[in-house]
Amino acid sequence: MAAKRTAATDAASSADESAVVPGADGADTVVTAAEPAGVTFTDRAFTSRSLFLQAGDDLREFKVQAGRVTVQADDAEALAFLQEHAELQQLDG
């Protein structure tokens, strides 16, 4: 028999970043997937543009929107590229 759905479990199960897992005691537990932290840079020259990094035979694109571009903190290649860019400044925090 299926578990009884409530408004709380419906909202949690419809969110992309969480799932409802039935607990051993009959209570539902909401599990949230952790995303890697992002590092944001501000663009001192443009509010909107694309930056391209040569990655082997491919190009990686980083879009500046509203004067900012964000990459995952664990992406060492992207961080090195953006940190070396003369018109970008890494934001604190």
C-alpha positions in Angstrom: 0.0 0.0 0.0 1.3 3.5 -0.9 2.2 6.0 1.8 -0.3 8.7 2.5 0.6 11.9 0.7 0.3 15.2 2.6 0.8 18.8 1.4 4.2 18.8 3.0 5.4 15.6 1.3 3.9 16.7 -2.1 5.8 20.0 -1.9 9.1 18.3 -1.0 8.7 15.6 -3.6 8.0 18.1 -6.4 11.1 20.2 -5.6 14.1 19.3 -7.9 16.6 19.4 -5.1 14.9 17.2 -2.5 13.2 13.9 -2.1 10.9 12.3 0.5 12.2 9.1 2.0 9.9 7.0 4.2 11.5 6.6 7.6 11.7 3.4 9.7 9.2 4.8 12.3 6.6 5.6 9.6 7.5 9.3 9.5 8.7 10.8 6.2 12.2 12.3 6.0 13.1 15.0 3.5 16.6 14.5 2.0 18.2 17.5 0.2 21.0 17.1 -2.3 24.0 19.4 -1.5 25.3 21.4 -4.4 29.0 22.5 -4.6 29.5 26.1 -3.5 29.9 28.6 -6.2 32.6 31.3 -6.7 31.4 34.5 -8.2 33.4 37.1 -10.2 32.4 40.6 -11.2 33.1 41.8 -14.7 34.6 45.4 -14.5 34.2 46.0 -18.3 30.9 44.4 -19.4 27.5 43.5 -18.0 26.8 40.8 -20.5 29.2 38.7 -22.6 30.5 35.2 -23.1 34.1 34.1 -22.1 35.6 31.0 -23.8 38.2 28.6 -22.4 39.9 26.2 -24.8 39.5 22.7 -23.3 41.3 20.3 -25.7 39.3 20.4 -28.9 36.3 21.9 -27.2 35.4 25.4 -25.9 33.9 26.0 -22.5 31.6 29.0 -22.3 31.2 31.1 -19.2 28.3 33.6 -19.5 28.6 37.0 -17.8 25.1 38.2 -16.8 24.3 41.4 -14.9 28.1 41.9 -14.6 28.7 38.6 -12.8 29.8 35.0 -13.6 29.7 32.1 -11.2 31.5 28.7 -11.4 31.6 25.8 -9.0 34.2 26.0 -6.3 35.6 22.6 -7.2 36.2 23.5 -10.9 39.9 24.3 -10.7 40.3 24.8 -14.5 37.5 27.4 -14.6 38.7 29.1 -11.4 42.2 29.5 -12.8 40.9 30.9 -16.1 38.7 33.5 -14.4 41.2 34.5 -11.7 43.8 35.2 -14.5 41.4 37.4 -16.5 42.3 41.1 -16.2 38.8 42.4 -16.3 37.3 40.0 -13.6 37.5 40.3 -9.9 36.6 37.5 -7.5 34.0 38.5 -4.9 34.5 37.7 -1.3 32.3 35.4 0.6 
